[in-house]
Amino acid sequence: MHLDLKSPTAILQTAFPVYIVFVVSLYIALRRARGGEWKQSMWATLIILAGFVHGFPLLVYVHGLLNNSLLNRAGTTSTAPTYLFRVFAVEGVLVTAAQSLLVLVPVWILFFVAEEIVRDRKIPLRIASGYATILIIILFSIYVPARIAYDASSISVDTRVFEVKKLPKSLDGFRIGILADIQLDENTRAARVREYVNLLNNERPDLILVAGDVATWSSDRRYLRRVEKELVRLEAPYGVMAVIGDHDEWVGRKEVRRMLIRNSIRVLVNSVEHISIRQSEVSVLGLTNIFSDRASDSTLTDVLTQKPDSGFAILLTHQMTDYIAERSSEYNVQLLVAGHTHGGQINFWFFGEMLAGSLLDSRYVSGYSTLGNTLVYICNGLGMSVFPFRYNATPSVGLIHLQRK
């Protein structure tokens, strides 16, 4: 059967069976929960989860909460329902289920322990457990798709005033703009990249640093040509500097490097660039650290020893590690900048904490943190890998204002 995805009537007709299943499942779950039948309630709520997540994109579209203009900002030329069907068909359901279970398991354990302690209250506790299960699943069935939609349409500016002891007066107020992981492809379109570049340009940085992955792994070279058209628009009085990322390597390091140099972007490969600003100097130490070319201890030391004793020093790399951060701090590098993680890309909420796979590699996953007198910034970037969306990982550009302390 052909479905006209632009027709609200056709969408409602398609959604109707989904919501029938949803309402029936909700009724069964509530009945089972009231009777204290915990297992039956759990299975019914899992049906609610699947029905609600699949039906949610249609509900959003019909009510006009997520229109085509928002999705155009997100970088897709698809209509709203087409995009949402694609996102939520498999990956969205998996993420919603995983997020729900991550919270439900401790709740179930808590109720189980309570039942063993207060045996005369077992039936009321099972009823409460059933209601809690239904509530948690419904809440995350709403929150997860809404958050994915938000991250697909938003870009934040991570602004930080960095107070530095003995900062030269000529560097007081110096602005450093940072972007990473552009990865223009079928999920991150040129319009989205244009918005990303414009956002950083509007902040008027004095220097722009690119923490790798301007390209995305693909046999389609059109993506590389399209991202070039956007990168050439970056504006900063003291220029743009970049390091190579994993996707740049997979596309072809030499090709990506030539493209960057052609557009007046200086590429640092285990080397240092010095910028003279009146009587002061900003040194950018570029360290190559990617999956196929790990920075050895000797390479890291060679780069760090090129840091001058005075001025302001920045270490720019693609993948930050705890060891690189610690060694750089020992050499009194004031600022560390990296990308790679996409801010975790998929971050699961767990009672006030965010859990991401990137934590297995480094404790530096997203945003700003300090290590002694060193400021570490991991840019969330813009693009995506593996999953065609982000969850609790809003794309970002970084802006650091240096201030004399």
Residue pairs with C-beta under 8 A, 6 or more apart in sequence:
3 10
3 11
3 14
4 10
5 11
5 79
5 81
5 82
6 79
8 61
8 62
11 58
11 61
11 62
11 81
12 58
12 62
14 58
15 55
15 58
15 59
15 62
18 51
18 54
18 55
18 58
19 51
19 55
21 47
21 51
22 48
22 51
22 52
22 55
25 44
25 45
25 47
25 48
25 51
26 44
26 48
26 134
28 40
28 44
29 41
29 44
29 45
29 48
29 130
29 134
30 131
30 134
32 38
32 40
32 41
32 44
32 130
33 41
33 127
33 129
33 130
33 131
33 133
33 134
34 127
34 130
35 127
36 122
36 123
36 124
36 126
36 127
36 130
37 126
37 130
38 126
38 129
38 130
41 129
41 130
41 133
41 134
42 130
42 133
45 133
45 134
45 137
46 97
46 137
48 134
48 137
48 138
48 141
49 93
49 96
49 97
49 100
49 137
49 141
50 93
52 138
52 141
52 142
53 88
53 92
53 93
53 96
53 141
53 144
53 145
54 88
54 89
54 93
56 84
56 88
56 141
56 142
56 145
57 80
57 81
57 84
57 85
57 87
57 88
57 145
58 81
58 84
60 66
60 80
60 84
60 145
60 149
61 80
61 81
61 84
66 80
66 84
66 149
67 80
68 79
68 80
70 80
70 149
70 153
71 78
71 79
71 80
71 83
71 152
71 153
72 191
73 153
73 191
73 192
73 195
74 83
74 152
74 153
74 192
75 187
75 188
75 189
75 190
75 191
75 192
75 193
76 83
76 187
76 189
77 189
78 86
84 145
84 149
86 388
87 148
87 388
87 389
88 145
91 387
91 388
91 389
92 144
92 145
92 148
92 389
95 144
95 148
95 346
95 387
95 391
96 140
96 141
96 144
96 145
98 348
99 140
99 144
99 348
99 349
99 391
100 136
100 137
100 140
100 141
102 348
102 349
102 350
102 355
103 136
103 140
103 349
103 350
103 351
104 133
104 136
104 137
106 351
107 129
107 132
107 133
107 136
108 129
108 133
111 125
111 126
111 128
111 129
111 132
114 121
114 125
115 121
115 122
115 125
115 126
118 125
144 391
147 391
147 392
148 389
148 390
148 391
150 394
151 389
151 390
151 391
151 392
151 393
151 394
151 395
152 389
152 390
154 394
154 395
155 195
155 196
155 199
155 382
155 394
155 395
155 396
155 397
156 380
156 394
156 395
156 396
156 397
157 199
157 203
157 396
157 397
157 398
157 399
158 367
158 368
158 377
158 379
158 380
158 396
158 397
158 398
158 399
159 399
159 400
159 401
160 368
160 375
160 377
160 398
160 399
160 400
160 401
161 400
161 401
161 403
162 334
162 335
162 375
162 400
162 401
162 402
162 403
163 403
163 404
163 405
164 312
164 334
164 402
164 403
164 404
164 405
165 373
165 405
166 405
167 312
167 402
167 403
167 404
167 405
168 279
168 280
168 310
168 311
168 312
168 404
169 280
169 404
170 277
170 278
170 279
170 280
171 277
171 280
171 282
171 311
171 312
171 402
171 404
172 402
172 403
172 404
173 401
173 402
173 403
174 206
174 207
174 277
174 282
174 312
174 401
174 402
175 203
175 204
175 205
175 206
175 207
175 399
175 400
175 401
175 402
176 205
176 206
176 207
176 208
176 209
176 314
176 335
176 398
176 399
176 400
176 402
177 200
177 203
177 205
177 207
177 208
177 209
177 236
177 397
177 398
177 399
178 208
178 209
178 210
178 211
178 337
178 377
178 379
178 397
178 398
178 399
178 400
179 196
179 197
179 200
179 208
179 209
179 210
179 211
179 379
179 381
179 382
179 397
179 398
180 210
180 211
180 212
180 213
180 245
180 318
180 338
180 339
180 340
180 379
180 380
180 381
180 382
181 211
181 212
181 213
181 245
181 339
181 340
181 342
181 379
181 380
181 381
181 382
181 383
182 188
182 193
182 196
182 213
182 214
182 215
182 216
182 227
182 230
182 231
182 381
182 382
182 383
183 213
183 214
183 215
183 216
183 247
183 381
183 382
183 383
183 384
183 385
184 190
184 193
184 215
184 216
184 223
184 226
184 227
184 230
184 383
185 216
185 218
185 223
185 383
187 383
187 384
187 388
187 389
188 216
188 382
188 383
188 384
190 226
190 227
190 229
190 230
192 382
193 226
193 227
193 230
193 382
194 230
194 233
196 230
196 382
196 395
196 397
197 230
197 231
197 233
197 234
198 233
199 397
200 208
200 234
200 397
200 399
201 233
201 234
201 235
203 397
203 399
205 236
205 399
206 236
206 237
206 238
207 236
207 237
207 238
207 239
207 240
207 241
207 275
207 282
207 284
208 234
208 236
208 239
208 240
208 241
209 240
209 241
209 242
209 284
209 314
209 316
209 337
210 240
210 241
210 242
210 243
210 265
211 242
211 243
211 245
211 316
211 317
211 318
211 337
211 338
211 339
211 340
211 379
211 381
212 242
212 243
212 244
212 245
212 246
212 247
212 248
212 290
212 317
212 318
212 339
212 340
213 245
213 246
213 247
213 248
213 318
213 339
213 340
213 381
213 383
214 227
214 231
214 242
214 245
214 248
214 256
214 260
215 223
215 224
215 227
215 247
215 248
215 251
215 256
216 223
216 247
216 251
216 383
217 247
217 250
217 251
218 251
224 251
224 255
224 256
224 259
228 259
228 262
228 263
231 259
231 260
231 263
231 265
232 263
234 240
234 265
238 275
238 277
238 282
239 264
239 265
239 266
239 275
240 264
240 265
240 266
241 265
241 266
241 267
241 268
241 273
241 284
241 286
241 316
242 260
242 265
242 266
242 267
242 268
242 316
243 267
243 268
243 269
243 286
243 287
243 288
243 316
243 317
243 318
244 253
244 256
244 257
244 267
244 269
244 288
244 290
244 318
245 290
245 318
245 339
245 340
246 290
246 291
246 292
246 318
246 319
246 340
248 256
248 257
249 290
249 291
249 292
249 293
257 267
260 266
260 267
261 267
266 273
267 286
268 284
268 285
268 286
268 287
268 316
269 286
269 288
270 286
270 287
270 288
270 295
270 299
270 302
270 303
271 286
271 303
271 306
272 283
272 284
272 285
272 286
272 303
272 306
272 307
273 283
273 284
273 286
274 281
274 282
274 283
274 284
274 308
275 281
275 282
275 283
275 284
280 311
280 312
281 308
281 310
281 311
281 312
282 311
282 312
282 313
282 314
283 306
283 307
283 308
283 311
283 312
283 313
283 314
284 314
284 316
285 303
285 304
285 306
285 307
285 313
285 314
285 315
285 316
285 333
286 303
286 316
286 317
287 295
287 299
287 300
287 303
287 315
287 316
287 317
287 324
288 295
288 299
288 317
288 318
289 295
289 317
289 318
289 319
289 320
289 321
289 324
290 318
290 319
291 319
295 303
295 317
295 324
300 324
300 327
301 327
303 315
304 315
304 327
304 328
304 331
304 333
305 331
307 313
307 331
307 332
307 333
312 334
312 335
312 402
313 332
313 333
313 334
313 335
314 333
314 334
314 335
314 336
314 337
315 324
315 328
315 333
315 335
315 336
315 337
316 337
316 338
317 324
317 336
317 337
317 338
318 338
318 339
318 340
319 338
319 340
319 361
319 362
320 336
320 338
320 340
320 362
320 364
320 376
320 378
321 361
321 362
322 362
322 363
322 364
324 336
325 336
325 362
325 364
325 371
325 374
325 376
326 371
328 336
328 374
329 371
329 372
329 373
329 374
332 373
332 374
333 374
334 373
334 374
334 375
335 374
335 375
335 377
335 400
336 371
336 374
336 375
336 376
336 377
337 377
337 379
337 398
338 364
338 376
338 377
338 378
338 379
339 378
339 379
339 381
340 378
341 356
341 358
341 361
341 362
341 364
341 365
341 366
341 378
341 380
342 358
342 380
342 381
342 383
342 384
342 385
342 390
342 393
343 365
343 366
343 367
343 378
343 380
343 381
343 390
343 393
343 394
343 395
343 396
344 354
344 356
344 357
344 358
344 359
344 365
344 366
344 392
344 393
345 356
345 358
345 384
345 385
345 386
345 387
345 390
345 391
345 393
346 356
346 357
346 387
346 390
346 391
346 392
346 393
347 354
347 355
347 356
347 391
347 392
347 393
348 354
348 355
348 356
348 391
348 392
349 392
354 392
356 365
356 393
358 365
359 365
363 369
364 376
364 378
365 378
366 378
366 380
366 393
367 377
367 378
367 380
368 375
368 376
368 377
369 375
369 376
370 376
375 400
377 398
377 400
379 396
379 397
379 398
380 393
380 394
380 395
380 396
381 395
381 396
382 395
384 390
